[in-house]
Amino acid sequence: MFCFQCQETAGNKGCTVRGVCGKQGSTADLQDLLIYSLKGCAWCAKKLGHWEKLQPDLGLFTVRSLFATITNANFDDNRISVLLEESCGRLEKLQKGLDDATFTKAPACARYAADMPHPGSGILEEENEDVRSLRELAIYGLKGIAAYTDHAAVLGVEDTEHYHTIISLLADLAVERDQEKLIDLVMATGKAAVKAMELLDKANTSTYGNPEITQVDIGVRNNPGILISGHDLKDLEELLQQSEGSGVDIYTHSEMLPAHYYPAFRAYAHFAGNYGGSWWHQNKEFESFNGPILMTTNCIIPVKESYKDRIYTTGMAGYPGVRHIPDREKGGRKDFSSIIEQAKSCPPPTELETGSITGGFAHAQTLALADKIVDAVKRGAIGRFVVMAGCDGRQKGRSYFTELAEALPDNAVILTAGCAKYRYLKLNLGDIDGIPRVLDAGQCNDSYSLAIIALKLKEAFGLEDLNQLPISFDLAWYEQKAVAVLLGLLYLGFKGIRLGPTLPAFLSPNVASILVKNFDIKPIADVQSDLPAIMAGT
């Protein structure tokens, strides 16, 4: 195997025997083949033009398949094999629409059904490390975009042109080797990332209302419970509906915490609170929860035997030997009755902590405070906004983000989204004139809210350039959704972003230099060195 798509990759070079995430070599090979086949489908579809007539659902199938390959989403070879088989079948049908001359000149991935490649094709087969780096940067961005696009589609919000963009980018990335053109494709991926987050924001808010300032209980009740983790709000909605009146409470975990900020979910009396912290603590937290766990998307880690009989996956998540809740039929809903019945026989969760945490500062809520925020900035009460969004992870070096939050002066406000928030959300950092010093916008896709807030503040201050705002970026990354968010921010024009705890292994030295030259991207250093520069905006 060879995989270097996440921040944990071995030696910051690449996993070659077994993924640090727990992914087996066989799974990595199948996922590589699936990506290879999807590129072939995309290339054929782009050549054919109006591919919707042949396969109207190719766009959705593509994003769901890409989604299944992101880090910590699906470890189940059987389920990846099903997607691969369908992709090959789709490719064969698309090939039939090509004339002989086009088929003869098609890249190997577009002749995949007749030319089975070796696992890993599309990564190490490219010998030029800069071409490989730019190509994989865009591919990993597309994987993150796919996750957000699928979440929006689940809620009924789809965009044909957005699917066209994804198919077109995937097709071009299959064959393009010119570095300048690849840079253009990377930036086009950033544009698509902004669109995907916009679609998901529209889907979430039109379905569940705009997030509001909310205090979320982090203790436990005396009833048995179900713990829901991942990112899928539709799954939470259906679980709440089906468990109402059952005597079972529902708790969120990790990136499901922001569900509490949406008005629609707070209507359920048995929606109890949030349990635990970010994804990588789940082995201990799933054990102590005592009841069933539902993993709705990525962020599952190797499952321990102590809770294997009470964990379920659904959507694009999967793990060998773990029960999977099938997708809903069109117009129907998923059946969570087995989870609910199991929960009834389980003891209540073991308490980990008490108290509450505050969030709900997505763009609508934060902009409602715009006058107050602008006034605080003009008076000097707020000296700097520091965007500390992104992913959490296991590396000890990530303590940097907690230490930085604690070291920031009292006139600094942290804007956050994603599970990185758990590094500082529970710190008692106080407020500035009633404005909390940690403003949590929500899930990683809600980084879109942070961008909207910045754009609106630019207008409020009458500035010509986003980078004149008193905002610094200090981002933590782990997987491909963070790559999509980063590319989206670069497309919008943000510069001077600090990124850590390490720069991506898939960035060659030359490509890293391009990002530094064009966007002033910086690797994080240490708190003592970074703090003065962050506060000075340099």
C-alpha positions as CSV (number, residue, x, y, z in Angstrom):
1,M,0.0,0.0,0.0
2,F,0.9,3.6,-0.2
3,C,-1.1,6.3,1.5
4,F,-0.2,9.9,2.6
5,Q,-3.5,11.6,2.5
6,C,-3.8,12.4,6.2
7,Q,-1.7,14.3,8.7
8,E,-0.8,11.2,10.7
9,T,0.9,9.4,7.8
10,A,3.9,7.4,8.9
11,G,7.0,9.6,9.3
12,N,5.2,12.4,7.5
13,K,6.1,10.5,4.4
14,G,3.5,7.7,3.8
15,C,2.0,4.5,5.2
16,T,3.3,1.5,3.3
17,V,2.4,-1.5,5.5
18,R,-0.6,-0.5,7.5
19,G,-2.2,2.9,7.9
20,V,-1.6,4.8,11.2
21,C,-5.4,5.3,11.1
22,G,-5.8,1.5,11.2
23,K,-6.5,1.0,7.5
24,Q,-5.3,-2.4,6.1
25,G,-3.2,-2.6,2.9
26,S,-6.1,-4.4,1.2
27,T,-8.5,-1.6,2.0
28,A,-6.0,1.0,0.7
29,D,-5.6,-1.0,-2.5
30,L,-9.3,-1.2,-3.1
31,Q,-9.7,2.5,-2.4
32,D,-6.9,3.4,-4.9
33,L,-8.6,1.2,-7.5
34,L,-12.0,2.9,-6.8
35,I,-10.4,6.4,-7.3
36,Y,-8.7,5.2,-10.5
37,S,-12.1,3.9,-11.8
38,L,-13.9,7.1,-10.9
39,K,-11.3,9.1,-12.8
40,G,-12.0,6.9,-15.8
41,C,-15.8,7.4,-15.5
42,A,-15.3,11.1,-15.2
43,W,-13.0,11.3,-18.3
44,C,-15.5,9.3,-20.4
45,A,-18.4,11.4,-19.1
46,K,-16.7,14.7,-19.9
47,K,-15.9,13.4,-23.4
48,L,-19.5,12.4,-23.9
49,G,-20.8,15.8,-22.8
50,H,-24.4,15.4,-21.6
51,W,-23.6,12.3,-19.5
52,E,-26.8,12.8,-17.5
53,K,-28.8,11.2,-20.2
54,L,-26.8,8.0,-19.8
55,Q,-26.3,8.1,-16.0
56,P,-28.3,10.9,-14.3
57,D,-27.0,9.9,-10.9
58,L,-23.3,9.7,-11.8
59,G,-22.6,12.9,-9.9
60,L,-24.1,11.6,-6.7
61,F,-22.5,8.2,-7.1
62,T,-19.1,9.9,-7.6
63,V,-19.3,12.0,-4.5
64,R,-20.5,9.1,-2.3
65,S,-17.7,6.9,-3.6
66,L,-15.1,9.6,-3.0
67,F,-16.5,10.1,0.5
68,A,-16.0,6.5,1.3
69,T,-12.3,6.8,0.7
70,I,-11.6,9.7,3.1
71,T,-9.6,9.0,6.3
72,N,-11.4,7.0,9.0
73,A,-14.6,6.6,7.1
74,N,-14.8,3.1,5.7
75,F,-12.5,0.2,6.7
76,D,-14.8,-2.5,5.2
77,D,-13.3,-4.2,2.1
78,N,-16.6,-5.7,1.2
79,R,-18.4,-2.4,1.0
80,I,-15.5,-0.7,-0.9
81,S,-15.6,-3.7,-3.3
82,V,-19.3,-3.1,-4.0
83,L,-18.6,0.5,-4.9
84,L,-15.7,-0.6,-7.1
85,E,-17.8,-3.1,-8.9
86,E,-20.5,-0.5,-9.6
87,S,-18.0,2.0,-10.7
88,C,-16.5,-0.5,-13.2
89,G,-20.0,-1.3,-14.5
90,R,-20.7,2.4,-15.0
91,L,-17.4,2.8,-16.8
92,E,-18.2,0.0,-19.2
93,K,-21.6,1.7,-20.0
94,L,-19.9,5.0,-20.6
95,Q,-17.2,3.5,-22.8
96,K,-19.9,2.3,-25.2
97,G,-20.8,5.9,-25.9
98,L,-17.3,6.7,-27.1
99,D,-16.3,6.2,-30.8
100,D,-13.3,3.9,-31.5
101,A,-10.9,6.8,-32.1
102,T,-11.7,8.4,-28.7
103,F,-11.5,5.1,-26.9
104,T,-8.2,4.3,-28.4
105,K,-6.7,7.6,-27.2
106,A,-8.3,7.4,-23.8
107,P,-6.1,7.3,-20.7
108,A,-5.6,4.0,-19.0
109,C,-8.2,4.8,-16.3
110,A,-10.9,5.3,-18.9
111,R,-10.1,1.9,-20.4
112,Y,-10.1,0.4,-16.9
113,A,-12.5,-2.5,-17.6
114,A,-10.1,-3.8,-20.2
115,D,-6.9,-2.7,-18.4
116,M,-6.8,-3.6,-14.7
117,P,-4.1,-1.5,-13.1
118,H,-1.9,-2.4,-10.2
119,P,-3.2,-1.1,-6.9
120,G,-1.8,2.4,-6.2
121,S,-2.2,3.5,-9.8
122,G,-2.6,7.3,-10.1
123,I,-0.3,8.1,-7.2
124,L,3.2,6.5,-7.4
125,E,2.9,5.8,-11.1
126,E,3.5,9.5,-11.6
127,E,7.2,9.9,-11.2
128,N,7.3,13.8,-11.2
129,E,6.8,14.6,-7.6
130,D,5.5,18.1,-8.3
131,V,2.9,16.9,-10.7
132,R,2.0,14.1,-8.2
133,S,1.8,16.7,-5.4
134,L,-0.5,19.1,-7.2
135,R,-2.7,16.3,-8.5
136,E,-3.1,14.7,-5.1
137,L,-3.7,18.1,-3.4
138,A,-6.7,18.6,-5.7
139,I,-7.9,15.0,-5.4
140,Y,-7.9,15.2,-1.6
141,G,-9.7,18.5,-1.8
142,L,-12.3,16.8,-4.0
143,K,-12.7,14.0,-1.4
144,G,-13.6,16.7,1.3
145,I,-15.9,18.4,-1.2
146,A,-17.6,15.1,-1.8
147,A,-18.4,14.6,1.9
148,Y,-20.0,18.0,2.1
149,T,-21.9,17.6,-1.2
150,D,-23.3,14.2,0.0
151,H,-24.5,15.7,3.3
152,A,-26.3,18.4,1.3
153,A,-27.8,15.9,-1.1
154,V,-29.2,13.8,1.9
155,L,-31.2,16.9,2.8
156,G,-32.4,17.3,-0.7
157,V,-30.1,20.2,-1.8
158,E,-28.3,19.3,-5.0
159,D,-26.8,21.4,-7.8
160,T,-26.3,20.0,-11.3
161,E,-23.5,22.4,-12.2
162,H,-21.7,21.5,-9.0
163,Y,-21.7,17.9,-10.0
164,H,-20.5,18.9,-13.5
165,T,-17.6,20.7,-11.8
166,I,-16.6,17.7,-9.8
167,I,-16.8,15.4,-12.8
168,S,-14.8,17.9,-14.9
169,L,-12.1,18.3,-12.3
170,L,-11.7,14.6,-11.8
171,A,-11.5,14.0,-15.5
172,D,-8.8,16.7,-16.0
173,L,-6.8,15.5,-13.0
174,A,-6.7,12.0,-14.6
175,V,-4.6,13.3,-17.5
176,E,-3.2,16.8,-16.8
177,R,0.6,17.0,-16.3
178,D,1.3,20.7,-17.0
179,Q,2.1,22.3,-13.6
180,E,0.6,25.7,-14.4
181,K,-2.6,24.1,-15.5
182,L,-2.6,21.8,-12.4
183,I,-2.3,24.9,-10.2
184,D,-5.4,26.3,-11.9
185,L,-7.2,23.0,-11.2
186,V,-6.2,23.3,-7.5
187,M,-7.7,26.8,-7.4
188,A,-10.8,25.6,-9.2
189,T,-11.1,22.9,-6.5
190,G,-11.0,25.6,-3.9
191,K,-13.9,27.4,-5.7
192,A,-15.8,24.1,-5.7
193,A,-15.1,23.7,-2.0
194,V,-16.7,27.1,-1.3
195,K,-19.7,26.0,-3.3
196,A,-20.0,22.7,-1.5
197,M,-20.0,24.4,1.9
198,E,-22.5,26.9,0.7
199,L,-24.8,24.1,-0.4
200,L,-24.5,22.3,2.9
201,D,-25.0,25.5,4.9
202,K,-28.2,26.1,2.8
203,A,-29.3,22.5,3.4
204,N,-28.7,22.6,7.2
205,T,-30.3,26.0,7.9
206,S,-33.3,25.6,5.6
207,T,-34.1,22.3,7.2
208,Y,-33.2,22.9,10.9
209,G,-33.1,26.7,11.2
210,N,-30.1,29.0,11.8
211,P,-27.9,28.0,14.7
212,E,-28.4,30.1,17.9
213,I,-26.3,30.7,21.0
214,T,-26.8,27.6,23.0
215,Q,-25.5,26.1,26.3
216,V,-25.0,22.4,25.9
217,D,-25.0,20.1,28.9
218,I,-21.9,17.9,29.1
219,G,-23.1,15.8,32.0
220,V,-25.4,12.7,31.9
221,R,-28.9,11.7,32.9
222,N,-30.2,8.6,34.5
223,N,-31.8,7.0,31.4
224,P,-30.1,4.6,29.0
225,G,-28.7,6.4,26.0
226,I,-27.6,6.3,22.4
227,L,-24.5,8.1,21.4
228,I,-24.4,9.5,17.8
229,S,-21.1,10.6,16.3
230,G,-19.9,11.7,12.8
231,H,-21.6,14.6,11.0
232,D,-24.9,13.6,9.5
233,L,-27.8,15.7,10.8
234,K,-30.5,13.8,8.9
235,D,-29.5,10.6,10.7
236,L,-29.8,12.4,14.1
237,E,-33.2,13.8,13.1
238,E,-34.6,10.3,12.3
239,L,-33.0,8.8,15.4
240,L,-34.7,11.4,17.6
241,Q,-38.0,10.9,15.9
242,Q,-37.9,7.1,16.3
243,S,-36.7,7.1,19.9
244,E,-39.1,9.7,21.2
245,G,-41.1,8.3,24.1
246,S,-38.9,5.2,24.3
247,G,-37.2,6.2,27.6
248,V,-33.9,6.4,25.8
249,D,-31.9,9.7,25.7
250,I,-29.8,10.8,22.7
251,Y,-26.3,12.2,23.2
252,T,-24.0,13.7,20.6
253,H,-20.3,13.0,20.3
254,S,-17.4,14.9,18.7
255,E,-18.5,16.7,15.5
256,M,-22.2,16.1,16.2
257,L,-22.0,18.6,19.1
258,P,-23.1,21.5,16.9
259,A,-26.5,19.8,16.3
260,H,-27.5,21.3,19.6
261,Y,-27.2,24.8,18.1
262,Y,-30.1,24.2,15.6
263,P,-33.6,25.1,16.9
264,A,-35.2,22.1,15.4
265,F,-33.3,19.6,17.5
266,R,-33.8,21.4,20.8
267,A,-37.5,20.6,20.5
268,Y,-36.8,17.0,21.6
269,A,-36.9,16.6,25.4
270,H,-34.7,13.5,25.2
271,F,-31.9,15.2,23.3
272,A,-29.7,15.1,26.4
273,G,-26.4,16.8,25.7
274,N,-22.8,16.1,24.5
275,Y,-20.7,13.2,25.7
276,G,-16.9,13.3,25.6
277,G,-14.6,15.1,23.2
278,S,-13.1,14.7,19.8
279,W,-13.0,11.6,17.6
280,W,-9.7,10.1,18.8
281,H,-10.9,9.7,22.4
282,Q,-13.7,7.4,21.3
283,N,-12.1,4.1,22.5
284,K,-12.4,5.2,26.1
285,E,-15.5,7.2,25.7
286,F,-17.4,4.6,23.8
287,E,-16.6,2.1,26.5
288,S,-17.8,4.3,29.3
289,F,-20.9,5.4,27.5
290,N,-22.4,1.9,28.1
291,G,-25.1,2.2,25.4
292,P,-25.2,1.8,21.6
293,I,-23.1,4.1,19.4
294,L,-24.1,5.2,15.9
295,M,-21.3,6.3,13.6
296,T,-22.9,8.3,10.8
297,T,-19.8,9.3,8.7
298,N,-16.0,9.4,9.0
299,C,-14.0,9.6,12.3
300,I,-14.4,5.9,13.3
301,I,-11.2,4.3,14.6
302,P,-10.4,0.6,15.0
303,V,-13.2,-0.8,17.1
304,K,-12.4,-2.5,20.4
305,E,-14.1,-5.8,21.4
306,S,-15.4,-4.2,24.5
307,Y,-18.0,-2.3,22.6
308,K,-18.1,-4.0,19.2
309,D,-21.5,-5.5,19.9
310,R,-23.1,-2.1,20.4
311,I,-21.6,0.0,17.7
312,Y,-23.3,0.6,14.4
313,T,-22.3,2.3,11.1
314,T,-24.5,4.0,8.5
315,G,-24.1,6.1,5.4
316,M,-20.6,5.8,3.8
317,A,-19.0,4.7,7.1
318,G,-18.1,1.1,7.6
319,Y,-16.0,-1.3,9.7
320,P,-15.6,-5.1,9.4
321,G,-17.8,-7.0,11.7
322,V,-19.8,-4.0,12.8
323,R,-23.6,-3.9,12.0
324,H,-24.5,-1.5,9.3
325,I,-27.8,0.4,9.0
326,P,-28.8,0.5,5.3
327,D,-29.5,3.7,3.4
328,R,-33.0,5.0,3.3
329,E,-35.1,4.3,0.3
330,K,-36.1,7.3,-1.8
331,G,-38.8,9.1,0.2
332,G,-38.3,6.8,3.2
333,R,-36.2,6.8,6.3
334,K,-33.6,4.7,8.0
335,D,-34.7,2.0,10.5
336,F,-33.0,2.6,13.9
337,S,-35.3,0.3,15.8
338,S,-32.5,-2.2,16.5
339,I,-30.3,0.4,18.1
340,I,-33.2,1.8,20.2
341,E,-34.2,-1.7,21.4
342,Q,-30.6,-2.5,22.4
343,A,-30.3,0.8,24.3
344,K,-33.3,0.0,26.5
345,S,-31.3,-2.9,28.0
346,C,-28.2,-0.9,28.7
347,P,-27.2,1.0,31.8
348,P,-27.0,4.8,31.7
349,P,-23.8,6.4,30.6
350,T,-20.9,6.7,33.1
351,E,-20.4,10.4,33.8
352,L,-17.2,11.9,32.5
353,E,-17.7,15.6,33.4
354,T,-20.3,18.1,34.4
355,G,-21.3,21.6,33.4
356,S,-22.0,23.1,30.0
357,I,-20.3,24.5,26.9
358,T,-21.6,27.4,24.7
359,G,-21.7,27.5,20.9
360,G,-23.9,28.4,18.0
361,F,-21.9,31.3,16.5
362,A,-22.5,30.5,12.8
363,H,-22.7,33.5,10.4
364,A,-26.4,34.4,11.0
365,Q,-26.0,34.5,14.8
366,T,-22.6,36.2,14.8
367,L,-23.6,38.8,12.3
368,A,-26.5,39.7,14.5
369,L,-23.9,40.8,16.9
370,A,-21.9,42.7,14.2
371,D,-22.6,46.2,15.5
372,K,-21.4,45.2,19.0
373,I,-18.3,43.4,17.5
374,V,-17.4,46.3,15.3
375,D,-17.7,48.7,18.2
376,A,-15.6,46.5,20.4
377,V,-12.9,46.4,17.7
378,K,-13.0,50.2,17.2
379,R,-12.7,50.8,21.0
380,G,-9.8,48.4,21.2
381,A,-11.7,46.0,23.5
382,I,-11.1,43.3,20.8
383,G,-7.6,43.5,19.4
384,R,-7.6,40.4,17.2
385,F,-9.7,37.5,16.0
386,V,-7.8,34.3,15.7
387,V,-9.3,31.6,13.6
388,M,-8.4,28.3,15.2
389,A,-10.5,25.9,13.2
390,G,-10.0,22.4,11.7
391,C,-9.2,19.0,13.1
392,D,-8.1,17.5,16.3
393,G,-5.8,14.5,16.5
394,R,-3.6,12.2,18.6
395,Q,-0.2,13.8,18.2
396,K,1.3,15.3,21.3
397,G,2.3,18.3,19.3
398,R,-1.3,19.3,19.0
399,S,-1.1,20.6,22.6
400,Y,0.3,23.7,20.8
401,F,-3.3,24.7,20.1
402,T,-4.4,24.5,23.7
403,E,-1.3,26.3,24.9
404,L,-1.8,29.1,22.3
405,A,-5.4,29.6,23.3
406,E,-4.4,29.9,26.9
407,A,-1.6,32.3,26.0
408,L,-3.6,34.7,23.8
409,P,-4.1,38.1,25.5
410,D,-7.5,38.9,27.0
411,N,-8.5,41.1,24.0
412,A,-8.2,38.2,21.5
413,V,-11.3,36.3,20.3
414,I,-11.0,32.7,18.9
415,L,-13.2,31.8,16.0
416,T,-13.5,28.1,15.6
417,A,-15.2,25.3,13.7
418,G,-14.5,21.6,13.5
419,C,-13.3,19.2,16.2
420,A,-10.2,21.3,16.9
421,K,-12.5,23.2,19.1
422,Y,-12.2,20.5,21.8
423,R,-8.6,21.8,22.4
424,Y,-10.0,25.0,23.9
425,L,-13.8,25.1,24.0
426,K,-13.9,23.9,27.6
427,L,-11.3,26.4,28.8
428,N,-12.6,29.2,30.9
429,L,-11.4,32.1,28.8
430,G,-14.1,34.5,29.7
431,D,-15.7,37.1,27.5
432,I,-15.3,40.7,26.2
433,D,-18.3,42.9,26.8
434,G,-20.5,39.9,26.8
435,I,-18.9,38.4,23.7
436,P,-17.4,35.0,24.5
437,R,-13.7,34.7,23.7
438,V,-14.4,31.4,22.0
439,L,-17.0,31.6,19.2
440,D,-17.9,28.1,17.9
441,A,-19.5,28.2,14.5
442,G,-20.1,24.4,14.3
443,Q,-18.8,21.5,12.3
444,C,-15.7,21.7,10.0
445,N,-18.0,22.6,7.0
446,D,-19.1,25.6,9.1
447,S,-15.7,27.1,8.3
448,Y,-17.9,28.6,5.6
449,S,-19.5,30.6,8.3
450,L,-16.2,32.0,9.4
451,A,-15.4,33.1,5.9
452,I,-18.8,34.8,5.6
453,I,-18.2,36.6,8.9
454,A,-14.9,37.8,7.6
455,L,-16.4,39.0,4.4
456,K,-19.2,40.9,6.2
457,L,-16.7,42.4,8.6
458,K,-14.7,43.6,5.7
459,E,-17.7,45.5,4.4
460,A,-18.5,46.8,7.9
461,F,-15.0,48.3,8.3
462,G,-15.0,49.6,4.7
463,L,-11.8,47.7,3.8
464,E,-10.7,46.9,0.3
465,D,-8.7,43.8,1.2
466,L,-9.8,40.9,3.4
467,N,-6.2,40.6,4.7
468,Q,-6.5,44.1,6.2
469,L,-8.9,42.7,8.8
470,P,-7.7,42.1,12.4
471,I,-7.9,38.3,11.7
472,S,-5.2,35.7,11.9
473,F,-5.5,32.1,10.9
474,D,-3.9,29.3,12.9
475,L,-5.4,26.1,11.5
476,A,-5.1,22.4,12.5
477,W,-5.6,19.8,9.8
478,Y,-6.0,16.1,9.8
479,E,-7.9,14.8,6.8
480,Q,-9.3,15.7,3.4
481,K,-12.2,17.9,4.5
482,A,-9.6,20.2,6.1
483,V,-7.8,20.2,2.7
484,A,-11.1,21.3,1.0
485,V,-11.6,24.1,3.6
486,L,-8.0,25.3,3.2
487,L,-8.3,25.4,-0.6
488,G,-11.6,27.2,-0.2
489,L,-10.0,29.9,2.0
490,L,-7.2,30.3,-0.5
491,Y,-9.7,30.7,-3.3
492,L,-11.5,33.4,-1.4
493,G,-8.2,35.3,-1.0
494,F,-7.1,34.7,2.6
495,K,-3.4,34.9,3.0
496,G,-0.9,34.3,5.9
497,I,-2.5,31.1,7.1
498,R,-0.5,29.1,9.7
499,L,-1.0,25.4,9.3
500,G,-0.1,22.5,11.5
501,P,0.9,20.5,13.3
502,T,2.9,19.5,10.2
503,L,2.6,20.5,6.5
504,P,1.0,17.7,4.4
505,A,3.3,14.9,3.3
506,F,1.8,15.1,-0.2
507,L,3.2,18.6,-0.7
508,S,6.5,18.4,-2.6
509,P,9.1,21.1,-1.6
510,N,8.4,23.0,-4.8
511,V,4.6,22.9,-4.4
512,A,5.0,24.0,-0.7
513,S,7.1,26.9,-2.0
514,I,4.4,27.9,-4.4
515,L,1.9,28.0,-1.6
516,V,4.3,30.1,0.5
517,K,5.0,32.5,-2.4
518,N,1.4,32.9,-3.6
519,F,-0.5,32.7,-0.3
520,D,2.1,33.2,2.5
521,I,1.2,29.9,4.1
522,K,3.3,29.2,7.1
523,P,3.9,26.1,9.2
524,I,3.2,26.5,12.9
525,A,6.3,26.8,15.0
526,D,5.9,27.1,18.8
527,V,3.6,29.3,20.9
528,Q,6.4,31.6,22.1
529,S,7.4,32.3,18.5
530,D,3.9,32.4,16.9
531,L,2.0,34.4,19.5
532,P,3.5,37.8,18.8
533,A,3.3,37.3,15.0
534,I,-0.4,36.2,15.3
535,M,-1.3,39.2,17.3
536,A,0.6,41.5,14.9
537,G,-1.1,39.9,11.9
538,T,2.3,38.8,10.3
